[in-house]
Amino acid sequence: MFENESLYTFYKLGQVKKECSICGADFNPEPGFYFGAAYVSWGLTVALWVSVLVALKTFDWWGWIEFGFLTHPLTFLLTGFSISILLFPYMFQLSRSMWASWFVSARTGE
């Protein structure tokens, strides 16, 4: 779907191909089509931050680290930002792929 298949090579990270090589679906149906993917990205980011919080609370419960949401906010913020930056290219392309899968239909070949 993407011009550049590598996630961590930022050259043309968001450039999509004109059409699918398998089914012929148009990946650029209209200008600004992928602006809606920002909503998907927001949902994925919220899920990521909730997952970080749950993981830190679980590690605290197991006794691996000492963590409290109100007593150790810096741990939560640094962990969340680090993981967000690390996973940004993946979540960016995933949100665009999800948006396209919901609204782009394949040509039937008729």
C-alpha positions as CSV (number, residue, x, y, z in Angstrom):
1,M,0.0,0.0,0.0
2,F,2.9,2.4,0.8
3,E,5.6,3.6,-1.5
4,N,8.3,3.0,1.1
5,E,7.7,-0.4,2.8
6,S,10.3,0.2,5.5
7,L,8.9,1.7,8.7
8,Y,11.9,3.5,10.0
9,T,13.1,5.1,6.8
10,F,11.1,8.3,7.0
11,Y,11.5,9.2,3.3
12,K,8.0,9.0,1.8
13,L,6.6,7.6,5.0
14,G,3.0,8.6,4.2
15,Q,3.1,8.3,0.4
16,V,0.6,5.7,-0.8
17,K,0.6,4.0,-4.1
18,K,-1.9,5.0,-6.7
19,E,-3.7,1.7,-6.7
20,C,-3.5,-1.8,-5.2
21,S,-1.4,-4.1,-7.3
22,I,-3.7,-7.1,-6.4
23,C,-7.2,-5.8,-6.5
24,G,-6.9,-2.5,-8.3
25,A,-8.4,-0.4,-5.5
26,D,-7.8,3.3,-5.8
27,F,-5.8,4.4,-2.7
28,N,-6.3,8.1,-3.5
29,P,-10.1,8.5,-4.1
30,E,-10.1,12.2,-3.3
31,P,-7.8,15.0,-2.1
32,G,-7.5,15.0,1.7
33,F,-8.9,11.5,2.0
34,Y,-6.5,10.5,4.7
35,F,-7.3,13.4,7.1
36,G,-9.8,11.0,8.7
37,A,-7.0,8.7,9.6
38,A,-6.1,11.2,12.3
39,Y,-9.2,10.0,14.3
40,V,-8.0,6.4,14.0
41,S,-4.5,7.4,15.1
42,W,-5.9,9.3,18.1
43,G,-7.8,6.1,19.1
44,L,-4.7,4.0,18.7
45,T,-2.7,6.5,20.8
46,V,-5.2,6.5,23.6
47,A,-5.2,2.7,23.6
48,L,-1.3,2.8,23.8
49,W,-1.3,5.2,26.7
50,V,-3.9,3.1,28.6
51,S,-1.8,0.0,27.9
52,V,1.3,1.8,29.3
53,L,-0.6,2.6,32.5
54,V,-1.9,-0.9,32.9
55,A,1.6,-2.3,32.3
56,L,3.2,0.0,34.9
57,K,0.5,-0.8,37.4
58,T,1.0,-4.5,36.7
59,F,4.8,-4.2,37.2
60,D,4.1,-2.4,40.4
61,W,1.7,-5.2,41.6
62,W,4.3,-7.8,40.8
63,G,7.0,-5.9,42.7
64,W,9.3,-5.2,39.7
65,I,9.1,-1.4,40.0
66,E,7.5,1.1,42.4
67,F,4.8,3.0,40.5
68,G,1.8,5.1,41.5
69,F,-0.1,7.2,39.0
70,L,-0.1,10.3,41.2
71,T,3.2,9.6,43.0
72,H,5.3,8.8,40.0
73,P,3.9,10.8,37.0
74,L,7.4,11.3,35.4
75,T,7.7,7.5,35.1
76,F,4.4,7.3,33.3
77,L,5.1,10.3,31.0
78,L,8.6,9.2,30.1
79,T,7.6,5.6,29.4
80,G,4.5,6.8,27.4
81,F,6.4,9.3,25.3
82,S,9.3,6.9,24.6
83,I,6.9,4.2,23.4
84,S,4.9,6.7,21.4
85,I,8.0,8.0,19.6
86,L,9.2,4.4,19.0
87,L,5.9,3.2,17.6
88,F,5.0,6.4,15.7
89,P,5.8,5.2,12.1
90,Y,3.9,1.9,12.8
91,M,0.9,3.6,14.2
92,F,0.9,6.2,11.4
93,Q,0.8,3.6,8.6
94,L,-1.6,1.4,10.6
95,S,-4.1,4.2,11.0
96,R,-3.9,5.0,7.2
97,S,-4.3,1.3,6.4
98,M,-7.3,1.0,8.7
99,W,-8.9,4.1,7.2
100,A,-8.4,2.9,3.7
101,S,-9.7,-0.6,4.5
102,W,-13.0,0.9,5.8
103,F,-13.6,3.3,2.8
104,V,-11.7,2.1,-0.2
105,S,-13.5,-0.6,-2.2
106,A,-11.8,-2.9,-4.7
107,R,-12.7,-2.8,-8.4
108,T,-14.8,-5.8,-9.4
109,G,-13.3,-6.1,-12.8
110,E,-16.6,-5.9,-14.7
